Amino acid sequence: MKRLVLLTVLTTALLAAGAATAIATPGSVLGNSSAKQSAGPTMGSVSVKFKINKFVKRGHRLIAKGNAVATYTPLSGAPTVVKKPFSARVSLAGRLFGTQARSSR
């Protein structure tokens, strides 16, 4: 019974301290939460495309290998294109569900 009373008093004290801190903190220090940010002017557009060339098996994993092509097109001027090779691990969600269904029988 003493522990319950002590826990209640401690919880009440923590809540009161938190409320006092929240009330005492001025908005100018932390900023005003109602202020909205606006986006700057549009500079151009960006496009990223992934081209998968092949799938490779590494151990028990399936890896997709290919190229990522990023294109930046400014409002005025020539577009800039960058190609980089990439590899990504392939996740097979259907296979996971299939093994769970078999193991539950």
Summary of the structure (lengths in Angstrom):
residues: 105
radius of gyration: 28.2
end to end distance: 48.6
largest distance: 76.9
contacts: 176
relative contact order: 0.11
helix: 36%
strand: 37%
